[in-house]
């Protein structure tokens, strides 16, 4: 049974992890770990479909898909929670963990990569496996878009530390998507360029009809546009539209395709539509105000996010911060205007 967390510490850790960028991820992750008592964090398990679950803890939501061939894990939260996440997975199945997929590079989504991958085994075969030795199959593959590895392996800025090698993906893909069959299920990892970051991917479990979005979509905060790592508001809106191209609603637009957000509650298409509409409306208001010569301070004073602040504003990422992120992003891309999204019927 799912018990919704009501913890200020959890919310603070979530936001801190979501806004950490670049080589600062390792530092930020340690800072959050020092501030929060991870011993007190409970991992709640939400059944999404018969073989798909959402694990809610103190980082980005973790998706678990289970079948005869083994287990697939999407995002791994913070490192100090790895033992609890593994215990939650083992409560569901004793099958081997075969794949770990990262939706993007932020520390609250990759922190458990090392421990969870080491708890698994890579599928291997052919006449060369014996020559490769035990290391060839000693842990699960960690898959992400190439831009994730590029960002994590980049030379850190002065005063910052390199993200640990053990947290890097072991397998990357380029282009639009990486797809494979696992547990008799088509798994599609679909890259969303220049959105929340430049390495975001959604993970679509086609047979189960479940999508894990990473931080492209959340139910607890405004979209964080990580410009330092290639994000943009137009790419973010495009990514939300791409998610809606996949989702299919059930009765009166509720249910149907299940959407596991980067943070927050289990969702469906209608939740993503409302989030996309919010991001588009706020972007267009700021774009139109800039076209009329309004300054950033004037736009903030106009309270262009007022009706959405109750749902999405947090102390660490307020409506004004979201406005400033969009304003600065549009200023960098001017005179090109963002594409107005066409609402999905």
Secondary structure, DSSP 8 states (H G I E B T S, - for coil): -------HHHHHHHHHHHH--TTHHHHHHHHHHHHS-GGG---EEEEEETTEEEEESSSS-EEEEEETTEEEEE----GGGHHHHHHHHHHH--S-EEEEE-SS--HHHHTTHHHHHHTS-----STTHHHH-GGGGSS-EEEEEHHHHHHHHS---TT-----GGGS-SEEE-SSEEEEEETTEEEEEEEETTSSSSSEEEEEETTTTEEE-GGGS-SSS-----GGGT--HHHHHHHHHHHHHH----GGG-SSSEEE-SSSS-B-HHHHHHHHHHHHHHHHHHHHHHHTT--HHHHHHTTTTHHHHHHH-BTTB-HHHHHHHHHHHHHHHTTS---------
